Amino acid sequence: MKYTFLERLIKTTPEFESIRRELEKCTETIIECYKNGGKVLVCGNGGSAADSEHIVGEFLKGFMKKRPLSDKKIEELNKLAGNEFAQNLQESLPAISLASQSGIMTAVINDLGQDVMYAQQVLGLCNENDVCIGISTSGNSVNVVNALATAKFKKAKTIALTGEKESKMSRLADVSVRVPSTSTPCIQEYHIKVYHAFCADAEEAFYKV
């Protein structure tokens, strides 16, 4: 299947041609998750934690599309609230940034240790139809590795976004996107390009307006 934004990405960043199949599989996995009523969980550390929040932002509201609610939904929501607010809402693809859950995350770090700060959340939140995306420039961040392992235990699909070197995450994940660089800043820049493409193509699959 051809993905509009993935094709644009490869055209503007030709070095991604070498990982075309992995990028296609990443997008396919996310779209299949949403078709099956699942959600996307995302985690990472530092800049990759910020990327986790960025990805979730693109899924939860309009990214390249406006995603308007139906007139029926707007009418029902406005009636419940007693005011007109629903016309400002947009349709949403469910996603959670595990890096943003400060209460449970700090409780786990304090009580159980930082290596399970994401795995504990995955254990409680992840279901069979979900996808867990782990982001790490090295591919060896222990807490992200543990999150992906826990997601696989819960029968969810797993995606790793890493640099080009083989790593614990690339060996563990169902889909491993190893962007073609060993430089941390360059890997992070590539990751933004990658997730902008799969977020836009997932949106395109569900919203035509």
N, C-alpha and C positions, 0 to 999 in steps of 0.2 A: 504494500500500500504506500502511496506517495503522501508525504506530510508537507504541507505548504511551507511552514516556518522552518522545518528541518532542512528542506531543500534550499531555502534562502540562506540559512546558516552555513551550509556546506559551500554554497556559491561564493559567499563573502569571506569565509574562513576555510579555504581549500584543504588545509592540513587535517580537517575533520573527516575528510573522505576515508581515511584509514580506519576510522571507527564508526563508519556509517551504520553497519549492522547493529552495533551496540546501541547507538542512538535511536534507531528505529525500534529496537526491542524495548528500550526504556519507555518510549512514547506508547507503544502497544500495551505494555504492562499497566501503565497508568490509566489509559482509556478503558481497558478491560476491567480494572478495579472499579471504576465509576459506573460502568455498565452493570456490574453485579451488585451495586448498592454499597460498595465499600468506601473507605476513606483513606487519605494519605497521611502518614506520620513522618515527620522530618526531624533530624537531629544533627548536630555538629558542635564544634567548639570554636570560640573566638569569632573570626570572620565567617566561619562556616555556620556558626549559630545565627549570625545575622542573615546569612543566606537562607537558613531554615525559615526564618520569619518572612523573608522576601518571597520565597516560594509560596508559602501559605497565603500571603496577601494577594498573590496573583490568582490563586484558586478560589478564595472566599468571596471575591467581588469581581466585577468586570475588569478584564485586562485589556484585550484588544477589541472586545465586544461590549455592548451596553447591557446585555442580559436583562431585559425588562421583565417584570412579573406580569402574569396574565391579569386581565381586568377582574376576573373572579377572585384571584388571590388578593388583589389590592382592595377590593370591596370588602372582603371578609376581614382582613387585617384592620382596615380603618374602622369598621364597625366595632370590633373588639376593643380598640383603643379609645374610641370616642373622638378621634381627631384624624386628620388626613396626613399620614406619614408614609404609608406603604408605597406610594408612587416614587419615593426616593430610594427604595430598596432595589437590590439586584439579585438575580438567581445566583446560587452558590454551589461550588464543588467542595465537599467537606474535606478539611485538612486541619492538622494540628501541628504546631511547632513545639516539640518537646522541650526545646531550649527556653521557651517562654513561660513555663509553668514554675515560677519562682518558689511558690509555697511548698509543693511536693518535692521539687528538685532539691531545695536546701534541706528539707527534712530528711530526705534519703542520704544526702551527702553527710549530714550530721550523725545520723543513726546507723547507716549501713555502709557508707563509703562512696566516694565519687565514681568509682569504677562501675557502679550499678545505677547511677543517677538517671540514665535513660532506660536501661533494661527494666527497672521496676515499673516505669510508666508504660512501657510496651506490654509488659505482662498483664497489666490491668486494662489497657485500652485497645489492644490490637486483636482483630478477629481474622478469620480465614480469608475473607474477601478483600482485606486491606493490603496496602503497600507501605513498607517502611523504607524511607530513603535516608541513607547515612552519607554524610559529607565529611571528607577529610583529605587535606592535601597530601599527607603521607600515606593514608590508607591504613594506618596502624593505631589510630586513637582507640585506646582500650575501651572507653565507655561507649563509643560508637560501634565497635566490633561486638561488644556484649549486647547492644540493642538489636543489631541485625541477627545475632544468634538467637535471641529471645523471640524475635519476629518469625524466624524460620520454625522455631518450636511451636509457635501459635498457628502455623500453617499459612502464614501470610507470605506474599512475595517481597523480595528484598532487592533494592537498587543501591549500588555504591558509586558515588562520584569521587574520584581520586585523581592523582597525577598518573604519569605513564608507567611508573615502576609497579611491578607486581607487589601485592601486599596482602595482609590478613583479610582485609575487606574485599579485595578483588577476588580472592579465592573462595570467600564465603558466600558472596551475594549471588542471587539468581541472575542479575544483570549487572555487569561491571563496566562502567564508563570511565576508562582511563584516558584522560585528556592528554594530548601530546606535549607535555612539558614536565621538567623537574624543578622549575623555579616556583616557589610558593606564590608570589604575586601573580605570575602568569597563569598558574593553575586556577587561582581564584577568579581571575578575569575570564578564563575559559568556562569555568563553572557557571558564571552568570549568563553567558551566551547559551550554554546548553539548557539551563532550566528555563530561560525565557522562551526558547524554542518549544520545549515539551509542554510548558504551561499554555502557550498560545495554540499549539496543535490539539491539546486536550480540550480547550475551550471551543475551538473550531468544530470538534466532533459533536458537541452537545448544543451549541448555540449558533444559530444561523443569522440572527439579526445583527 
